[in-house]
């Protein structure tokens, strides 16, 4: 095996390792957000957590001298699109946990793989054969059926125990679908933005632009005073969650995309609901009914199969 092959193999392994780190840290994110919903409105925790992440990233950029990296006008335009998609995705991501517990929301959000490929079909001519492949058609059908099982299989006793009303449940499901769509937009815009920009630099700029956007609804809705009027522990945990679930997780994901193909990254990301459901069951007692467990397995399998449809092209 040549040195070039050794190097390529090492980069792929490094990228896979970074993806697994991102999945583990993102798996903890919904539990943090659900915990903070008791103390803060969604706009407060969203803006504060992303602002903390942006400050840390900017400080790292200054310390390492990476902010001297000059971006072209085209690169700035790409990052603005990524930040806009991230703002919409992050808003729906936080909002859904004010209505639902993490398990159902994470499984419904797996519809993002279907949206990713449909958007790729619309935007990128070289990927239009994917949507006609048997793998995608079967996978997307399974993902949709699995989501239906997850929704209709909800145990009313679990909803009552978790104090989730029927209205909150359906509102949360709708927001989770919105999160799935904007998450797919985020993935598609990242795909063509980070290839020629170092990971830390790209996400640093995306983070501060996203943070600025998130301060707009915060200032409109209020809630800034809750940051210093509330208990100290949730505030400290918000800072910790910003470091783990935003700074480290996103940077790992951006870095992984430089050495791992998109189809591989999207396929591995299907493990995320497994992490979320396991942690949520342990922490909140957010258990799934047998029908929902079956539906969850179908969702993950269908999303994985749909992702693999890109590999055959």
N, C-alpha and C positions, 0 to 999 in steps of 0.2 A: 504494500500500500504506500502511495506517495505521501510526501510531507503535506501536499495540498489537501489530499483526502483526509489525512489525520486532522488537519486544521479545521476542515469543514465539519467533520464529525464531532470535534470538540466544541465547535460553535453551536451545533445543533443541540448537543447535550446540555450546554450552558443555557441555551434558550429554553429548553424544556424545563430545566430546573427553575429558571426565573418564572415561567408560567405557573408552575406548581406553587411557588411562593405567593404569587399574585392571587391564585385561587383560594389559598388558605386564608390570606388576609382579607380578601373580599368576602369570604364566607362569614367572617366575624362582623363585617360592616352592618348588615341588617339588624343584628342583635344590639349593637351599639345604638343605632338610630331608634329602634323601638324603645330602648331604655330611656333615651333622652326625650322622647315624646311626652313623658310624664312631667318634665320640668320646663320645656321650651316649646314655642310654636315652631312649625317646620321652617319658616323663613329665618328664625334666629339661629337655630342649630346649623342650618345649611350654610349661611353666610359666615358664621364664626368658624366652623370646621374648615371650610375652604380658604378662609383668610389665613388661618394658622398654617395650613399647608403651603399657601403661596409665600408667606413670610419665610418659612423654613427653606423652601426651594430657592428663593431669591438670595437668601443668606449663603446657601451652599454655592450658588452660581457665582456670587461675588468672591467667596473664599477660594474657589477653584479657578477663578478667572474665566469661566465659561461664558459669562454674559458679554464678553468681548467678541463672541462669535457673531459675525455679520450675516444677517438674513437678507435675502433678496426680497423684492416686492412680491414676487409670486409665492415665496415661502411664507411671508407674513399673511398673505391672503388665505393660504391653506390653513394656517393656525387659527385665524379668525373663524373660519368655518368649523373647525374642530371645537373651538371654545363655545361657539353658539350651540352646536349639537350637545356638547357636554353640559351646558347650562340647562337645556330642556330635559336631558336625560337625568341629571342630578336632581332637578326639581321634582320630577315624577318619582324618582327612586326614594327620596325622603318622604314625600307626601303619602305614599302607599302604606307606610308602616304606622300611620295615624289611623288607619282603618282596618288593616289586616295584620296578622302575625306572619313571621318570615316564611314559613313553609309553603303555603299556598302562593304567596306573592312571587317567591323565587321560581316556582315551577311554571306559573303562567308566563313569567318573563322569558322562559325558554323559547317562546315564539319568535324571539329576536332572530334566530337563525333563518327562519322563513323570510322575514323582512330583509335580512342582509342580502340574501340571494336575489330576491325580487328587485331590490334597489340596484344591485350589481347588474342585473339584466337590463334595467332601464338606463343606467349611466355608462356602463362599460361594454362596448361591443364584443370584446374578446371573451366575455363571460356569458354571452346569451345562449350558448348551447347547453349550459348547465341546467337551466330551468326546464328544459325539455327531456332531461335524462330520467330514466326510470327510478334511479336512486333518490333524486330530489322529489319526484312526484309521490313515491311511496313514503319517504321520510317526512315530508311536509304534511301528508295526510295523517300519518301516525301521530305527529306532534300536535296537530289540531284535535284529533280524537282524544289524545291523552289529556290535553287541557280541559276538554269537556268533562272527562271522568273526574279530574281534580276538582272542578267546579261543582258538578251535580252530586258528587260523592261526599260533600262536606257533612260531617256529623253535627246535627243541631246541638247535641249535648256538649260538644267541644266548644262551639261558638258561645253557648251560654256560660260555660266555665271560664272562658277567656273574656267574657263581657263584650262580645262582638255582635252587634245587632245585625239583622238581615239586611237592612239598608246599608250599613257600613260595609258588610261583606261584598255586596254587589258594586258599591262605589269603589272599594279597594280593587276588585277584579278589573274594573274599567281603567283605573289608574295604572295597574300593573301592565295592562295591554299597551297603554300609552308609553310606559317605561320601556317595554320591549321594542316598540317602534323607534323611539329616540335613541335607544342603545344601539340599534342596528345602524342608524344614521351616524352615530359616533364611531362605530367600528369601520364603516365604509370611508368616512372622511379621514380617520387615522391611517388607513391602509396606504393612502397616497401622500400622506404628509410627513411621515417619519422616516421614509427611506433615505432621504438625503440630509436629515437634521439629527444630530446627536440626541439620544433619548431624554437626558436630563434637561437639555436646553428646550426641546419642544414642549415637554410637559410643564416646565417652569412658566413659559409664556402662556400656555393654555390655562394653567392654574390661576395666575393673577388676573387674566381676562375674565375667567369664569367667576372668580371671587368678586370682581367689580360688578359684574352683572347680577350676582346674587344679593348684593347690598341694596339694589333698587327695590325689590319686593319687601326686604326687611325694613327699610326706611318708610315705606308706604304703610305696611301692616303694623309696624311697631314691634316692640319686644326687645329692644336694645337694653333697656333697664333690667330685664330678667337676668342678664349675664352677671351683674354684680349684686343683685338682690337675692339670687338663689344660693343654694348650698355649694360649697367649694368642690366636693367630690365629683359631681356631674361635670363641672367645668373642667376639672383636671382630666376626666375621662374623655371629654370631647377633644382636648388637645392630643391625648394619646391616640384616639381613633383617627384623628387627622394625620398623624405621623404614620400609623400602620396601614390604614385602609385607603389613604389618598396618596401620600408622598411615596412610601415604599412600594405599595401594590401597583400604582399606575406607572411608576418609573420602571419597575421590573417588566411590566407588560409592554411598555414602549420599547425597552431594550430587547425583549424577546422577539418582537416583530422584525428586528433587523437581521435575525438569523433563522427564524422559523417561518414557514409558509403560513399564510392566513388560514388555509383550510385546516392545518394542523392545530393552530392556536384556537380556532373556533371549536374544533372537535374536543380538545382537552377541556375547554371552558364548560362543556356540558357536565363536568364533574361538580361544578359549583353548587347546584341545588342539593347534592348529596351532603356536602359540608354544612350548608345552611340548615337543612332539615334536621340533621343529627344534632347540631348545636342548639337549635331552637327547641327541639324536644327535650333536651337535657336541662336547658335554662328555664324555659317558659311552660313546659308541659304541652307544647304545641304539636300534638300528635296527629297523624293522618289516619283516616279510616282505611280499611282494606281496599275499597274501590279507589281511593285516592292514591294509595301506594302503587296499585296496579297502573293507574293513570300516570303517576310520576315516572314509573319505569318506561311506559310507552312514550311519554314526552321526551325523556332523555334519549331513548333509542332512536326515535324519529328524528330528533334534532341532530344526533350523531350521524345518522344515515344521510340526512340532507347535506350536512357539511362534507361528507365523503364524496358527494356527487361532483364537487369541484376537482377532486383528485383525478377523476377519470378523464378530464378535459385536457 
